[in-house]
Amino acid sequence: MFYLKLAWRNILRNKRRTIIASIAIGVGLASMILTDGIMIGMKDNLVDSATSTLLGEAQIHHKYFRKTQDVEKTIINKNEVLKELGGDNSVDKFSERTLSLGMITSPSTVESVIVYGIDPDSDKYLSKIDNRIREGTYFGSEGKRDIVIGSKLAEVLEVSLGDRIVITVAQAFTGDLSQEMFLIGGIYHFNVKEMDNGMVFIRKEKAQEMLNISTEIHEIAVKFTGIRMAEDKNLTFWEKYGSGENEALSWAKIMPELKNMLDMTDVSLYMMGGILFFIVIFGIINALFMSLYERMFEFGILKAVGTRPGGLRKLILFEAASLAVISNIIGIILGFIGSILLVKYGIDYGGIEISGAYMHEKIYPVMTIFQYIKYPVFVLIFTIIIGLYPAIVAGRMKVTDALRKSM
Amino acid sequence: MDQKTIISTENLVKTYKDNGMEAKAVRGISLEITSGEFTAVVGPSGSGKTTFLNLISGLDTPTKGTVMINNKLISEMKGKELSDFRRDNIGFVFQSYNLIPVLTVEENIEYIMLLQNVPKSERHERVIKILEEVGLSGLETRRPTQLSGGQQQRVAIARAMVSNPTLILADEPTANLDSEMGSELLKMMKVLNETTGMTFLFSTHDEMIMDRARRLITLKDGLVKTDEIR
Protein backbone atom coordinates (compact mmCIF):
# COMPACT_ATOMS: atom_id res chain seq x y z
CA MET A 1 0.00 0.00 0.00
CA PHE A 2 2.87 2.36 0.80
CA TYR A 3 4.26 2.07 -2.73
CA LEU A 4 0.82 2.73 -4.16
CA LYS A 5 0.50 5.87 -2.04
CA LEU A 6 3.99 6.97 -3.03
CA ALA A 7 3.23 6.27 -6.70
CA TRP A 8 0.09 8.43 -6.62
CA ARG A 9 1.93 11.25 -4.94
CA ASN A 10 4.74 11.03 -7.48
CA ILE A 11 2.24 11.10 -10.33
CA LEU A 12 0.55 14.15 -8.84
CA ARG A 13 3.87 15.81 -8.02
CA ASN A 14 4.11 17.51 -11.39
CA LYS A 15 0.41 18.14 -11.89
CA ARG A 16 0.72 20.09 -15.12
CA ARG A 17 2.75 17.39 -16.82
CA THR A 18 0.49 14.64 -15.55
CA ILE A 19 -2.62 16.47 -16.72
CA ILE A 20 -1.14 17.16 -20.17
CA ALA A 21 0.04 13.55 -20.56
CA SER A 22 -3.27 12.20 -19.26
CA ILE A 23 -5.31 14.40 -21.59
CA ALA A 24 -3.16 13.32 -24.55
CA ILE A 25 -3.61 9.66 -23.63
CA GLY A 26 -7.27 10.22 -22.76
CA VAL A 27 -7.98 11.85 -26.13
CA GLY A 28 -6.36 8.86 -27.84
CA LEU A 29 -8.45 6.48 -25.77
CA ALA A 30 -11.66 8.45 -26.44
CA SER A 31 -10.82 8.35 -30.18
CA MET A 32 -10.41 4.58 -30.01
CA ILE A 33 -13.75 4.17 -28.23
CA LEU A 34 -15.57 6.49 -30.66
CA THR A 35 -13.90 5.04 -33.76
CA ASP A 36 -15.03 1.59 -32.70
CA GLY A 37 -18.61 2.82 -32.20
CA ILE A 38 -18.65 4.73 -35.49
CA MET A 39 -17.28 1.79 -37.46
CA ILE A 40 -19.90 -0.54 -36.02
CA GLY A 41 -22.54 2.11 -36.77
CA MET A 42 -21.26 2.49 -40.33
CA LYS A 43 -21.25 -1.27 -40.89
CA ASP A 44 -24.76 -1.64 -39.51
CA ASN A 45 -25.88 1.30 -41.64
CA LEU A 46 -24.39 -0.24 -44.78
CA VAL A 47 -25.75 -3.70 -44.06
CA ASP A 48 -29.13 -2.24 -43.22
CA SER A 49 -29.11 -0.11 -46.36
CA ALA A 50 -28.13 -3.10 -48.46
CA THR A 51 -30.58 -5.53 -46.91
CA SER A 52 -33.59 -3.37 -46.21
CA THR A 53 -33.67 -1.57 -49.56
CA LEU A 54 -34.62 -4.67 -51.52
CA LEU A 55 -32.23 -7.52 -50.89
CA GLY A 56 -33.39 -8.84 -47.54
CA GLU A 57 -30.95 -10.42 -45.11
CA ALA A 58 -31.15 -13.74 -46.89
CA GLN A 59 -32.69 -15.14 -50.04
CA ILE A 60 -33.88 -18.55 -51.16
CA HIS A 61 -33.74 -19.50 -54.85
CA HIS A 62 -33.56 -22.50 -57.10
CA LYS A 63 -29.94 -23.59 -57.05
CA TYR A 64 -29.32 -22.51 -60.67
CA PHE A 65 -31.56 -19.47 -60.90
CA ARG A 66 -28.99 -16.80 -60.03
CA LYS A 67 -26.44 -18.32 -62.38
CA THR A 68 -28.72 -18.81 -65.40
CA GLN A 69 -31.56 -16.32 -64.78
CA ASP A 70 -33.83 -18.95 -66.43
CA VAL A 71 -37.37 -18.16 -65.41
CA GLU A 72 -38.30 -21.83 -65.28
CA LYS A 73 -35.84 -22.34 -62.38
CA THR A 74 -38.39 -21.70 -59.70
CA ILE A 75 -38.06 -22.64 -56.03
CA ILE A 76 -38.59 -26.37 -55.52
CA ASN A 77 -41.31 -27.41 -53.07
CA LYS A 78 -42.31 -23.80 -52.65
CA ASN A 79 -45.36 -24.49 -50.50
CA GLU A 80 -43.38 -26.65 -48.09
CA VAL A 81 -40.63 -24.02 -47.88
CA LEU A 82 -43.15 -21.26 -47.21
CA LYS A 83 -44.85 -23.34 -44.53
CA GLU A 84 -41.57 -23.98 -42.78
CA LEU A 85 -40.56 -20.33 -43.00
CA GLY A 86 -43.87 -19.40 -41.41
CA GLY A 87 -43.01 -21.48 -38.35
CA ASP A 88 -39.30 -20.69 -38.20
CA ASN A 89 -38.29 -18.82 -35.02
CA SER A 90 -35.24 -17.25 -36.67
CA VAL A 91 -37.37 -15.68 -39.42
CA ASP A 92 -39.13 -12.39 -38.77
CA LYS A 93 -40.60 -11.63 -42.21
CA PHE A 94 -40.39 -13.07 -45.69
CA SER A 95 -41.74 -12.19 -49.10
CA GLU A 96 -42.24 -14.15 -52.32
CA ARG A 97 -40.99 -12.70 -55.60
CA THR A 98 -40.69 -13.49 -59.26
CA LEU A 99 -37.76 -12.11 -61.20
CA SER A 100 -37.22 -11.83 -64.89
CA LEU A 101 -35.46 -9.75 -67.46
CA GLY A 102 -37.83 -7.80 -69.64
CA MET A 103 -38.39 -4.85 -71.91
CA ILE A 104 -40.39 -1.78 -71.02
CA THR A 105 -41.87 0.19 -73.86
CA SER A 106 -43.29 3.70 -73.83
CA PRO A 107 -44.50 5.72 -76.83
CA SER A 108 -41.00 7.24 -77.00
CA THR A 109 -38.54 4.44 -76.31
CA VAL A 110 -37.71 0.94 -75.13
CA GLU A 111 -35.53 0.01 -72.17
CA SER A 112 -34.39 -3.29 -70.67
CA VAL A 113 -35.29 -3.78 -67.03
CA ILE A 114 -35.53 -6.34 -64.28
CA VAL A 115 -39.17 -7.10 -63.65
CA TYR A 116 -40.00 -7.92 -60.06
CA GLY A 117 -43.28 -9.60 -59.31
CA ILE A 118 -44.06 -8.89 -55.68
CA ASP A 119 -46.75 -9.18 -53.08
CA PRO A 120 -46.94 -5.50 -51.99
CA ASP A 121 -48.31 -6.33 -48.54
CA SER A 122 -45.48 -8.63 -47.51
CA ASP A 123 -42.73 -6.98 -49.57
CA LYS A 124 -43.01 -3.66 -47.81
CA TYR A 125 -41.35 -5.32 -44.80
CA LEU A 126 -38.43 -6.44 -46.95
CA SER A 127 -37.88 -3.40 -49.14
CA LYS A 128 -38.05 0.35 -48.88
CA ILE A 129 -39.79 0.96 -52.21
CA ASP A 130 -42.98 1.94 -50.42
CA ASN A 131 -41.07 4.58 -48.40
CA ARG A 132 -39.47 6.07 -51.46
CA ILE A 133 -42.53 6.72 -53.58
CA ARG A 134 -42.13 10.21 -54.95
CA GLU A 135 -45.31 10.34 -57.01
CA GLY A 136 -48.45 8.24 -56.86
CA THR A 137 -48.86 5.29 -54.52
CA TYR A 138 -47.29 1.96 -53.75
CA PHE A 139 -49.86 -0.33 -55.34
CA GLY A 140 -52.59 1.84 -53.86
CA SER A 141 -55.31 0.73 -56.22
CA GLU A 142 -56.62 -2.81 -56.48
CA GLY A 143 -55.87 -2.87 -60.20
CA LYS A 144 -53.74 -5.77 -61.39
CA ARG A 145 -52.14 -3.60 -64.01
CA ASP A 146 -50.44 -1.21 -61.61
CA ILE A 147 -46.72 -0.82 -62.09
CA VAL A 148 -44.19 1.05 -59.93
CA ILE A 149 -41.11 2.35 -61.72
CA GLY A 150 -38.03 4.40 -60.85
CA SER A 151 -37.71 8.15 -61.39
CA LYS A 152 -34.83 7.92 -63.88
CA LEU A 153 -36.64 5.30 -65.92
CA ALA A 154 -39.70 7.52 -66.05
CA GLU A 155 -37.49 10.32 -67.34
CA VAL A 156 -35.91 8.12 -70.00
CA LEU A 157 -39.28 6.72 -71.09
CA GLU A 158 -40.76 10.21 -70.98
CA VAL A 159 -43.73 8.98 -68.99
CA SER A 160 -45.46 10.14 -65.87
CA LEU A 161 -48.01 8.98 -63.37
CA GLY A 162 -51.06 7.29 -65.02
CA ASP A 163 -49.33 6.82 -68.39
CA ARG A 164 -49.47 3.48 -70.12
CA ILE A 165 -46.41 1.37 -70.77
CA VAL A 166 -45.89 -2.16 -72.08
CA ILE A 167 -43.83 -4.89 -70.45
CA THR A 168 -42.50 -7.75 -72.52
CA VAL A 169 -41.01 -10.90 -70.97
CA ALA A 170 -40.06 -14.34 -72.23
CA GLN A 171 -42.22 -17.14 -70.90
CA ALA A 172 -40.86 -20.13 -69.08
CA PHE A 173 -40.05 -23.34 -71.00
CA THR A 174 -41.24 -22.07 -74.40
CA GLY A 175 -39.49 -18.74 -74.56
CA ASP A 176 -42.56 -17.22 -76.13
CA LEU A 177 -42.87 -13.49 -75.65
CA SER A 178 -45.61 -12.26 -73.38
CA GLN A 179 -46.71 -8.65 -73.43
CA GLU A 180 -48.97 -6.75 -71.08
CA MET A 181 -49.97 -3.15 -70.78
CA PHE A 182 -49.61 -1.44 -67.37
CA LEU A 183 -50.57 1.87 -65.84
CA ILE A 184 -47.92 3.76 -63.90
CA GLY A 185 -49.30 3.86 -60.36
CA GLY A 186 -46.17 5.01 -58.53
CA ILE A 187 -42.72 6.46 -59.18
CA TYR A 188 -40.00 5.91 -56.61
CA HIS A 189 -36.71 7.66 -56.16
CA PHE A 190 -33.68 6.20 -54.40
CA ASN A 191 -30.95 8.36 -55.91
CA VAL A 192 -29.32 5.05 -56.87
CA LYS A 193 -28.84 4.63 -60.59
CA GLU A 194 -29.38 0.86 -60.75
CA MET A 195 -32.61 1.07 -58.81
CA ASP A 196 -34.05 4.24 -60.30
CA ASN A 197 -33.26 3.22 -63.85
CA GLY A 198 -33.26 -0.55 -64.09
CA MET A 199 -36.12 -2.08 -62.07
CA VAL A 200 -39.87 -2.20 -62.23
CA PHE A 201 -42.34 -3.72 -59.79
CA ILE A 202 -45.63 -5.38 -60.68
CA ARG A 203 -47.96 -7.63 -58.74
CA LYS A 204 -46.68 -11.17 -58.30
CA GLU A 205 -49.82 -12.83 -59.70
CA LYS A 206 -49.60 -10.81 -62.88
CA ALA A 207 -45.93 -11.63 -63.27
CA GLN A 208 -46.60 -15.35 -62.76
CA GLU A 209 -49.29 -15.18 -65.39
CA MET A 210 -47.01 -13.41 -67.86
CA LEU A 211 -44.15 -15.81 -67.22
CA ASN A 212 -46.47 -18.80 -67.35
CA ILE A 213 -45.16 -20.26 -64.12
CA SER A 214 -48.52 -20.79 -62.40
CA THR A 215 -48.05 -19.92 -58.72
CA GLU A 216 -44.30 -20.62 -58.66
CA ILE A 217 -41.76 -18.05 -57.51
CA HIS A 218 -38.06 -17.36 -58.05
CA GLU A 219 -37.07 -15.74 -54.82
CA ILE A 220 -38.00 -15.56 -51.19
CA ALA A 221 -36.48 -12.58 -49.43
CA VAL A 222 -36.05 -13.15 -45.70
CA LYS A 223 -35.59 -10.88 -42.71
CA PHE A 224 -34.26 -12.51 -39.55
CA THR A 225 -35.25 -11.73 -36.02
CA GLY A 226 -31.72 -10.34 -35.32
CA ILE A 227 -29.54 -8.13 -37.55
CA ARG A 228 -26.39 -10.23 -37.07
CA MET A 229 -28.06 -13.61 -37.61
CA ALA A 230 -27.36 -13.43 -41.32
CA GLU A 231 -23.63 -13.45 -40.52
CA ASP A 232 -23.95 -16.59 -38.40
CA LYS A 233 -22.62 -19.41 -40.54
CA ASN A 234 -23.90 -21.99 -38.06
CA LEU A 235 -27.49 -20.86 -38.30
CA THR A 236 -29.65 -23.92 -39.14
CA PHE A 237 -31.48 -21.79 -41.69
CA TRP A 238 -28.78 -22.29 -44.35
CA GLU A 239 -28.84 -26.06 -44.08
CA LYS A 240 -32.59 -26.28 -43.75
CA TYR A 241 -33.48 -24.22 -46.83
CA GLY A 242 -30.33 -24.60 -48.82
CA SER A 243 -30.28 -28.35 -49.28
CA GLY A 244 -31.39 -30.22 -52.36
CA GLU A 245 -32.32 -28.16 -55.41
CA ASN A 246 -32.69 -24.86 -53.57
CA GLU A 247 -30.06 -22.53 -52.19
CA ALA A 248 -30.27 -20.24 -49.19
CA LEU A 249 -27.80 -17.37 -49.24
CA SER A 250 -27.02 -14.60 -46.84
CA TRP A 251 -26.64 -11.00 -48.03
CA ALA A 252 -22.88 -11.49 -47.63
CA LYS A 253 -22.92 -14.21 -50.31
CA ILE A 254 -25.26 -12.29 -52.56
CA MET A 255 -23.20 -9.09 -52.26
CA PRO A 256 -19.67 -10.42 -51.67
CA GLU A 257 -18.15 -7.07 -52.62
CA LEU A 258 -19.97 -5.45 -49.69
CA LYS A 259 -18.91 -8.24 -47.39
CA ASN A 260 -15.29 -7.85 -48.52
CA MET A 261 -15.50 -4.12 -48.01
CA LEU A 262 -16.85 -4.61 -44.50
CA ASP A 263 -14.03 -7.05 -43.77
CA MET A 264 -11.63 -4.40 -45.04
CA THR A 265 -13.36 -1.97 -42.71
CA ASP A 266 -12.46 -4.29 -39.85
CA VAL A 267 -8.83 -4.31 -41.01
CA SER A 268 -8.80 -0.53 -41.29
CA LEU A 269 -10.38 -0.32 -37.84
CA TYR A 270 -7.59 -2.46 -36.43
CA MET A 271 -5.01 -0.31 -38.23
CA MET A 272 -6.57 2.90 -37.02
CA GLY A 273 -6.89 1.44 -33.56
CA GLY A 274 -3.24 0.37 -33.75
CA ILE A 275 -2.10 3.86 -34.75
CA LEU A 276 -4.15 5.48 -32.00
CA PHE A 277 -2.86 2.90 -29.59
CA PHE A 278 0.73 3.69 -30.49
CA ILE A 279 0.06 7.39 -29.94
CA VAL A 280 -1.38 6.56 -26.54
CA ILE A 281 1.46 4.21 -25.68
CA PHE A 282 4.17 6.67 -26.73
CA GLY A 283 2.50 9.28 -24.56
CA ILE A 284 2.80 6.91 -21.65
CA ILE A 285 6.41 5.97 -22.46
CA ASN A 286 7.33 9.63 -22.65
CA ALA A 287 5.66 10.48 -19.35
CA LEU A 288 7.19 7.48 -17.57
CA PHE A 289 10.73 8.00 -18.82
CA MET A 290 10.69 11.74 -18.14
CA SER A 291 9.59 10.98 -14.63
CA LEU A 292 12.20 8.22 -14.26
CA TYR A 293 15.20 10.22 -15.46
CA GLU A 294 14.15 13.24 -13.46
CA ARG A 295 14.15 11.18 -10.28
CA MET A 296 17.17 8.94 -10.74
CA PHE A 297 18.79 10.54 -7.72
CA GLU A 298 15.72 9.87 -5.63
CA PHE A 299 15.67 6.24 -6.70
CA GLY A 300 19.34 6.08 -5.74
CA ILE A 301 18.44 7.30 -2.24
CA LEU A 302 15.62 4.79 -1.91
CA LYS A 303 17.93 2.02 -2.99
CA ALA A 304 20.78 3.17 -0.76
CA VAL A 305 18.63 3.13 2.35
CA GLY A 306 17.63 -0.46 1.72
CA THR A 307 14.78 -0.55 -0.79
CA ARG A 308 14.99 -3.85 -2.63
CA PRO A 309 15.12 -3.77 -6.46
CA GLY A 310 11.66 -5.36 -6.43
CA GLY A 311 10.37 -2.47 -4.35
CA LEU A 312 11.54 0.06 -6.92
CA ARG A 313 10.07 -2.02 -9.74
CA LYS A 314 6.76 -2.13 -7.86
CA LEU A 315 6.84 1.65 -7.37
CA ILE A 316 7.37 2.36 -11.09
CA LEU A 317 4.69 -0.10 -12.14
CA PHE A 318 2.26 1.49 -9.70
CA GLU A 319 3.13 4.89 -11.16
CA ALA A 320 2.49 3.57 -14.67
CA ALA A 321 -0.82 2.06 -13.56
CA SER A 322 -1.79 5.31 -11.78
CA LEU A 323 -1.10 7.30 -14.95
CA ALA A 324 -3.20 4.81 -16.92
CA VAL A 325 -6.06 5.11 -14.43
CA ILE A 326 -6.09 8.92 -14.63
CA SER A 327 -5.87 8.76 -18.43
CA ASN A 328 -8.62 6.15 -18.56
CA ILE A 329 -10.95 8.31 -16.48
CA ILE A 330 -10.31 11.29 -18.79
CA GLY A 331 -10.64 9.08 -21.90
CA ILE A 332 -13.89 7.51 -20.72
CA ILE A 333 -15.41 10.91 -19.88
CA LEU A 334 -14.34 12.39 -23.25
CA GLY A 335 -15.52 9.26 -25.09
CA PHE A 336 -18.85 9.38 -23.29
CA ILE A 337 -19.40 13.06 -24.09
CA GLY A 338 -18.36 12.45 -27.72
CA SER A 339 -20.68 9.48 -28.05
CA ILE A 340 -23.64 11.41 -26.61
CA LEU A 341 -23.09 14.14 -29.23
CA LEU A 342 -22.63 11.67 -32.07
CA VAL A 343 -25.62 9.58 -31.05
CA LYS A 344 -27.70 12.76 -30.95
CA TYR A 345 -26.55 14.35 -34.22
CA GLY A 346 -25.10 11.45 -36.23
CA ILE A 347 -22.71 11.77 -39.15
CA ASP A 348 -24.33 12.50 -42.48
CA TYR A 349 -22.99 10.34 -45.29
CA GLY A 350 -26.35 10.30 -47.07
CA GLY A 351 -26.25 9.10 -50.68
CA ILE A 352 -22.69 7.82 -50.58
CA GLU A 353 -22.25 4.46 -52.27
CA ILE A 354 -19.84 1.92 -50.85
CA SER A 355 -19.43 -1.36 -52.72
CA GLY A 356 -22.93 -1.32 -54.10
CA ALA A 357 -24.58 -0.32 -50.85
CA TYR A 358 -25.94 3.17 -50.33
CA MET A 359 -26.08 4.95 -47.04
CA HIS A 360 -29.50 6.53 -46.92
CA GLU A 361 -29.47 7.41 -43.28
CA LYS A 362 -27.02 9.22 -41.03
CA ILE A 363 -24.40 7.10 -39.32
CA TYR A 364 -24.95 6.82 -35.60
CA PRO A 365 -22.24 5.20 -33.48
CA VAL A 366 -23.17 1.97 -31.80
CA MET A 367 -21.89 2.32 -28.25
CA THR A 368 -21.72 -0.56 -25.82
CA ILE A 369 -20.36 -0.87 -22.30
CA PHE A 370 -17.84 -3.31 -23.75
CA GLN A 371 -16.04 -0.46 -25.58
CA TYR A 372 -15.72 1.46 -22.32
CA ILE A 373 -14.18 -1.61 -20.69
CA LYS A 374 -12.11 -3.15 -23.49
CA TYR A 375 -10.01 -0.13 -24.48
CA PRO A 376 -9.31 1.18 -20.97
CA VAL A 377 -8.26 -2.33 -19.95
CA PHE A 378 -5.96 -2.45 -23.01
CA VAL A 379 -4.46 0.90 -22.00
CA LEU A 380 -3.96 -0.30 -18.42
CA ILE A 381 -2.39 -3.61 -19.44
CA PHE A 382 -0.13 -2.06 -22.07
CA THR A 383 0.88 0.72 -19.71
CA ILE A 384 1.95 -1.84 -17.14
CA ILE A 385 3.78 -3.83 -19.83
CA ILE A 386 5.52 -0.65 -21.00
CA GLY A 387 6.23 0.28 -17.40
CA LEU A 388 8.21 -2.96 -17.06
CA TYR A 389 11.15 -1.50 -18.94
CA PRO A 390 11.73 1.59 -16.75
CA ALA A 391 10.92 -0.60 -13.74
CA ILE A 392 13.66 -3.04 -14.69
CA VAL A 393 16.05 -0.14 -15.41
CA ALA A 394 15.35 1.33 -11.97
CA GLY A 395 15.68 -2.06 -10.28
CA ARG A 396 19.07 -2.73 -11.89
CA MET A 397 20.36 0.80 -11.52
CA LYS A 398 23.68 1.12 -9.71
CA VAL A 399 23.23 3.24 -6.64
CA THR A 400 26.54 5.02 -7.16
CA ASP A 401 25.55 5.95 -10.72
CA ALA A 402 22.26 7.32 -9.49
CA LEU A 403 23.80 9.24 -6.64
CA ARG A 404 26.79 10.34 -8.69
CA LYS A 405 28.95 12.22 -6.29
CA SER A 406 27.00 11.49 -3.17
CA MET A 407 28.77 9.15 -0.73
CA MET B 1 38.31 -9.45 14.58
CA ASP B 2 37.60 -7.74 17.87
CA GLN B 3 33.97 -7.86 19.11
CA LYS B 4 33.83 -4.06 19.12
CA THR B 5 35.03 -3.75 15.56
CA ILE B 6 32.23 -2.43 13.34
CA ILE B 7 34.08 -1.93 10.06
CA SER B 8 37.04 -3.92 8.86
CA THR B 9 38.58 -3.49 5.42
CA GLU B 10 41.45 -5.52 4.09
CA ASN B 11 43.59 -4.47 1.17
CA LEU B 12 40.64 -2.68 -0.41
CA VAL B 13 41.19 -1.82 -4.07
CA LYS B 14 38.84 -0.16 -6.54
CA THR B 15 39.80 0.33 -10.14
CA TYR B 16 37.61 2.09 -12.68
CA LYS B 17 37.93 1.46 -16.38
CA ASP B 18 37.06 4.24 -18.77
CA ASN B 19 37.77 4.05 -22.51
CA GLY B 20 40.31 1.29 -21.90
CA MET B 21 42.14 3.39 -19.32
CA GLU B 22 42.39 2.15 -15.77
CA ALA B 23 42.10 4.55 -12.84
CA LYS B 24 42.78 3.29 -9.35
CA ALA B 25 40.55 5.23 -6.95
CA VAL B 26 41.40 3.12 -3.92
CA ARG B 27 44.76 1.34 -3.91
CA GLY B 28 44.70 -0.94 -0.91
CA ILE B 29 43.17 0.35 2.28
CA SER B 30 43.17 -1.83 5.36
CA LEU B 31 41.70 -0.42 8.54
CA GLU B 32 39.30 -1.09 11.38
CA ILE B 33 36.70 1.17 12.92
CA THR B 34 35.28 0.22 16.27
CA SER B 35 31.92 0.69 17.88
CA GLY B 36 31.00 4.24 18.97
CA GLU B 37 33.70 6.01 16.98
CA PHE B 38 33.15 9.54 15.63
CA THR B 39 35.49 9.38 12.67
CA ALA B 40 36.13 11.69 9.75
CA VAL B 41 37.67 10.62 6.46
CA VAL B 42 39.32 13.61 4.87
CA GLY B 43 41.47 14.32 1.91
CA PRO B 44 41.64 16.42 -1.23
CA SER B 45 39.36 15.85 -4.21
CA GLY B 46 40.31 12.63 -5.98
CA SER B 47 41.88 11.16 -2.86
CA GLY B 48 39.41 8.27 -2.90
CA LYS B 49 37.29 9.11 0.15
CA THR B 50 33.96 8.93 -1.72
CA THR B 51 34.90 5.62 -3.31
CA PHE B 52 36.08 4.33 0.06
CA LEU B 53 32.76 5.16 1.72
CA ASN B 54 30.83 3.69 -1.22
CA LEU B 55 32.75 0.45 -0.78
CA ILE B 56 32.18 0.37 2.98
CA SER B 57 28.44 0.91 2.57
CA GLY B 58 28.09 -1.70 -0.14
CA LEU B 59 26.95 0.89 -2.66
CA ASP B 60 29.91 -0.16 -4.80
CA THR B 61 31.84 -3.42 -5.07
CA PRO B 62 35.61 -3.62 -4.61
CA THR B 63 37.90 -4.79 -7.38
CA LYS B 64 40.00 -6.54 -4.75
CA GLY B 65 39.94 -6.92 -0.99
CA THR B 66 37.12 -7.31 1.50
CA VAL B 67 34.79 -5.21 3.63
CA MET B 68 33.27 -6.60 6.80
CA ILE B 69 30.60 -4.81 8.78
CA ASN B 70 29.44 -6.38 12.02
CA ASN B 71 31.38 -9.50 11.11
CA LYS B 72 29.47 -9.82 7.81
CA LEU B 73 31.34 -9.88 4.52
CA ILE B 74 29.42 -7.10 2.81
CA SER B 75 31.72 -7.01 -0.22
CA GLU B 76 30.38 -10.41 -1.30
CA MET B 77 26.71 -9.58 -0.84
CA LYS B 78 24.37 -8.86 -3.74
CA GLY B 79 20.77 -7.88 -4.54
CA LYS B 80 18.16 -8.47 -1.89
CA GLU B 81 20.65 -9.62 0.74
CA LEU B 82 22.72 -6.46 0.33
CA SER B 83 19.62 -4.20 0.35
CA ASP B 84 18.37 -5.81 3.54
CA PHE B 85 21.80 -5.59 5.17
CA ARG B 86 22.08 -1.87 4.39
CA ARG B 87 18.54 -1.30 5.61
CA ASP B 88 19.21 -2.97 8.97
CA ASN B 89 22.80 -1.90 9.65
CA ILE B 90 23.68 1.38 7.95
CA GLY B 91 22.10 4.79 8.21
CA PHE B 92 22.89 7.31 5.46
CA VAL B 93 23.08 11.08 5.67
CA PHE B 94 23.68 12.63 2.29
CA GLN B 95 25.08 15.99 1.33
CA SER B 96 21.91 17.52 -0.07
CA TYR B 97 19.38 16.24 2.49
CA ASN B 98 17.78 13.86 0.00
CA LEU B 99 14.41 13.45 1.57
CA ILE B 100 11.58 12.20 -0.59
CA PRO B 101 9.69 15.41 -1.40
CA VAL B 102 6.24 13.83 -1.73
CA LEU B 103 6.42 12.26 1.73
CA THR B 104 5.86 14.06 5.00
CA VAL B 105 8.58 14.28 7.66
CA GLU B 106 7.03 11.33 9.49
CA GLU B 107 6.74 9.24 6.31
CA ASN B 108 10.34 10.00 5.35
CA ILE B 109 11.58 8.92 8.75
CA GLU B 110 9.42 5.81 9.03
CA TYR B 111 10.27 4.59 5.52
CA ILE B 112 13.10 2.30 6.63
CA MET B 113 11.01 0.90 9.48
CA LEU B 114 8.29 0.25 6.95
CA LEU B 115 10.76 -1.78 4.91
CA GLN B 116 11.54 -3.66 8.12
CA ASN B 117 7.83 -4.36 8.69
CA VAL B 118 7.77 -2.52 12.00
CA PRO B 119 4.11 -2.16 13.15
CA LYS B 120 2.50 1.22 12.53
CA SER B 121 2.01 2.17 16.17
CA GLU B 122 5.65 1.43 16.98
CA ARG B 123 6.78 3.35 13.93
CA HIS B 124 4.83 6.38 15.03
CA GLU B 125 6.22 6.21 18.58
CA ARG B 126 9.77 5.97 17.32
CA VAL B 127 9.30 8.85 14.87
CA ILE B 128 7.93 11.11 17.64
CA LYS B 129 10.85 10.16 19.88
CA ILE B 130 13.56 10.71 17.29
CA LEU B 131 12.02 14.03 16.22
CA GLU B 132 12.28 15.12 19.84
CA GLU B 133 15.92 14.09 19.90
CA VAL B 134 16.74 16.10 16.79
CA GLY B 135 14.67 19.06 17.97
CA LEU B 136 11.89 18.91 15.40
CA SER B 137 8.89 17.95 17.52
CA GLY B 138 5.57 18.86 15.96
CA LEU B 139 6.85 18.99 12.40
CA GLU B 140 5.95 15.41 11.47
CA THR B 141 3.17 16.36 9.03
CA ARG B 142 5.24 18.88 7.11
CA ARG B 143 6.68 18.23 3.68
CA PRO B 144 10.47 18.67 3.19
CA THR B 145 9.89 21.77 1.07
CA GLN B 146 8.29 23.42 4.08
CA LEU B 147 11.50 23.05 6.12
CA SER B 148 14.78 24.98 6.19
CA GLY B 149 17.99 23.32 4.99
CA GLY B 150 19.10 22.68 8.55
CA GLN B 151 15.75 21.18 9.48
CA GLN B 152 15.84 18.94 6.42
CA GLN B 153 19.26 17.67 7.37
CA ARG B 154 18.02 16.95 10.89
CA VAL B 155 15.18 14.92 9.38
CA ALA B 156 17.76 13.07 7.28
CA ILE B 157 19.72 12.30 10.44
CA ALA B 158 16.53 11.16 12.18
CA ARG B 159 15.79 8.89 9.22
CA ALA B 160 19.29 7.45 9.35
CA MET B 161 19.09 6.76 13.09
CA VAL B 162 15.51 5.73 13.67
CA SER B 163 16.04 2.05 12.92
CA ASN B 164 19.01 1.90 15.31
CA PRO B 165 21.70 0.95 12.78
CA THR B 166 25.19 0.21 14.05
CA LEU B 167 26.80 2.64 11.61
CA ILE B 168 25.91 6.12 10.33
CA LEU B 169 27.70 7.13 7.13
CA ALA B 170 27.53 10.84 6.44
CA ASP B 171 28.74 12.40 3.21
CA GLU B 172 29.61 16.07 3.70
CA PRO B 173 26.53 16.53 5.93
CA THR B 174 27.27 20.19 6.59
CA ALA B 175 28.33 21.18 3.08
CA ASN B 176 25.03 22.84 2.20
CA LEU B 177 24.50 24.56 5.55
CA ASP B 178 25.78 27.86 6.85
CA SER B 179 28.40 27.63 9.61
CA GLU B 180 25.92 28.25 12.43
CA MET B 181 23.52 25.57 11.27
CA GLY B 182 26.42 23.24 10.51
CA SER B 183 27.79 23.73 13.97
CA GLU B 184 24.43 23.02 15.60
CA LEU B 185 23.97 19.91 13.51
CA LEU B 186 27.40 18.65 14.34
CA LYS B 187 26.80 19.26 18.04
CA MET B 188 23.60 17.28 17.78
CA MET B 189 25.30 14.38 16.02
CA LYS B 190 28.02 14.35 18.62
CA VAL B 191 25.41 14.17 21.41
CA LEU B 192 23.60 11.35 19.58
CA ASN B 193 26.89 9.53 19.13
CA GLU B 194 27.60 9.79 22.82
CA THR B 195 24.12 8.90 24.01
CA THR B 196 23.32 6.08 21.57
CA GLY B 197 26.79 4.69 21.02
CA MET B 198 26.23 4.55 17.28
CA THR B 199 29.32 4.73 15.10
CA PHE B 200 29.58 7.86 12.91
CA LEU B 201 31.81 7.94 9.86
CA PHE B 202 32.04 11.19 7.91
CA SER B 203 33.49 12.09 4.59
CA THR B 204 34.22 15.80 4.83
CA HIS B 205 36.11 18.92 3.97
CA ASP B 206 34.57 20.79 6.91
CA GLU B 207 37.17 21.87 9.43
CA MET B 208 34.53 21.90 12.14
CA ILE B 209 33.98 18.17 11.70
CA MET B 210 37.71 17.57 11.48
CA ASP B 211 38.17 19.45 14.79
CA ARG B 212 35.46 17.50 16.59
CA ALA B 213 36.22 14.06 15.16
CA ARG B 214 37.86 11.67 17.61
CA ARG B 215 39.63 9.95 14.76
CA LEU B 216 40.82 11.56 11.56
CA ILE B 217 41.72 9.36 8.60
CA THR B 218 43.44 11.26 5.81
CA LEU B 219 43.45 9.73 2.35
CA LYS B 220 45.76 10.62 -0.49
CA ASP B 221 45.86 8.99 -3.91
CA GLY B 222 43.69 6.13 -2.74
CA LEU B 223 45.79 5.25 0.28
CA VAL B 224 45.65 6.09 3.98
CA LYS B 225 48.16 8.85 4.50
CA THR B 226 47.54 9.41 8.22
CA ASP B 227 45.28 7.82 10.80
CA GLU B 228 45.11 9.98 13.87
CA ILE B 229 43.20 9.11 17.05
CA ARG B 230 42.66 12.09 19.40
Interface residues (C-beta under 8 A of the other chain):
Chain A: F2 L6 R9 N10 R13 F297 E298 I301 L302 K303 A304 V305 G306 T307 R308 P309 G310 G311 K398 V399 T400 L403 K405 S406 M407
Chain B: T50 L53 N54 S57 L59 D60 G79 K80 S83 D84 R86 R87 D88 F92 F94 Q95 S96 N98 I100 P101 V102 L103 Y111 I112 L114 L115 R159 L169 D171 S203
